[in-house]
Protein backbone atom coordinates (compact mmCIF):
# COMPACT_ATOMS: atom_id res chain seq x y z
CA UNK A 1 0.00 0.00 0.00
CA UNK A 2 2.80 2.54 0.62
CA UNK A 3 3.73 2.34 -3.07
CA UNK A 4 0.32 3.79 -3.87
CA UNK A 5 0.44 6.61 -1.33
CA UNK A 6 4.09 7.70 -1.04
CA UNK A 7 4.03 10.13 -3.97
CA UNK A 8 0.65 11.78 -3.39
CA UNK A 9 1.98 15.33 -3.09
CA UNK A 10 4.90 14.81 -5.43
CA UNK A 11 3.01 15.56 -8.65
CA UNK A 12 1.81 18.86 -7.19
CA UNK A 13 5.42 19.76 -6.53
CA UNK A 14 6.52 18.98 -10.05
CA UNK A 15 3.59 20.59 -11.83
CA UNK A 16 2.61 23.27 -9.35
CA UNK A 17 6.06 24.53 -8.41
CA UNK A 18 8.70 23.48 -10.91
CA UNK A 19 6.81 23.63 -14.19
CA UNK A 20 5.61 27.26 -13.95
CA UNK A 21 9.13 28.40 -13.07
CA UNK A 22 10.68 26.44 -15.91
CA UNK A 23 8.05 27.73 -18.34
CA UNK A 24 9.08 31.28 -17.42
CA UNK A 25 12.68 30.54 -18.41
CA UNK A 26 12.34 27.92 -21.14
CA UNK A 27 9.80 26.97 -23.76
CA UNK A 28 7.09 24.39 -23.06
CA UNK A 29 8.90 21.57 -24.87
CA UNK A 30 12.20 22.16 -23.07
CA UNK A 31 10.48 22.53 -19.70
CA UNK A 32 8.54 19.32 -20.24
CA UNK A 33 11.63 17.42 -21.30
CA UNK A 34 13.65 18.66 -18.32
CA UNK A 35 10.93 17.66 -15.86
CA UNK A 36 10.53 14.33 -17.61
CA UNK A 37 14.22 13.52 -17.22
CA UNK A 38 14.23 14.55 -13.55
CA UNK A 39 11.12 12.51 -12.80
CA UNK A 40 12.54 9.52 -14.64
CA UNK A 41 15.69 9.66 -12.51
CA UNK A 42 13.67 9.97 -9.31
CA UNK A 43 11.46 7.01 -10.23
CA UNK A 44 14.51 4.97 -11.22
CA UNK A 45 16.20 5.70 -7.89
CA UNK A 46 13.04 4.89 -5.96
CA UNK A 47 12.54 1.57 -7.76
CA UNK A 48 16.18 0.54 -7.39
CA UNK A 49 16.21 1.37 -3.68
CA UNK A 50 18.55 4.33 -4.01
CA UNK A 51 16.23 6.60 -2.03
CA UNK A 52 15.88 4.38 1.03
CA UNK A 53 16.98 5.81 4.37
CA UNK A 54 19.99 4.15 6.01
CA UNK A 55 19.30 1.38 8.53
CA UNK A 56 18.60 2.61 12.04
CA UNK A 57 21.43 0.51 13.49
CA UNK A 58 24.10 2.48 11.61
CA UNK A 59 24.42 0.05 8.71
CA UNK A 60 25.59 -3.03 10.60
CA UNK A 61 22.49 -5.10 9.71
CA UNK A 62 23.73 -5.70 6.15
CA UNK A 63 27.22 -6.85 7.18
CA UNK A 64 27.73 -10.59 7.61
CA UNK A 65 28.85 -11.83 11.00
N, C-alpha and C positions, 0 to 999 in steps of 0.2 A: 503493500500500500504506500510506503514512503516514496516509491518511484513515481507515483501518480500525483503526489502533493508537494514534493520538494521544490519544484520550480514555479509555483503558483504566481508569485509576484515578479518572477524574472522577466517575463515577456513585457510587462509594464515598464520595467527598467530599460529594456532594449528599445522598445517602440516609443515610450513616453518621455524618455530622457535623452537617450543617445541619438535616435534618429532625427528629431528636430534640430539638434545642434549640428549634426553632420550635414543635414540638408541646407543649413545656412552657409556652410563652407564649401560643400561639394555639390555636384548634381545628384539627381535621384538615383541614377544607375550606379554611380561610384559609391554613394552612401549605402545603398542596398547591398552592393558587393562587399564592402568593408564589414558591415554588420553580419553578413552571411558567413564570412571567413571567421570572424571572432566567435560567433555562435557555434560554428562547426568545431572549432578548437575546444571550446568549453564543453560541448557535448562529448567530444572524443576523450577529453580528460576525465569527465565524470564516469563514462562507461568503462574506461580502463582502470579506474581506481586512483587516478592521479590527484583527485581532489579530496581524498579521505583525510580526516584529521589523524595525527599520530596516535599510537596506542597510549592509553593513560598510564601505563607502567614504564614509560620512558623508552619503549622500543625493545624491551627484553623478551617480549612474548614471542617474537618471530625467530629468535636465535635458538638453535638447538642446544640441548644440555647434555 
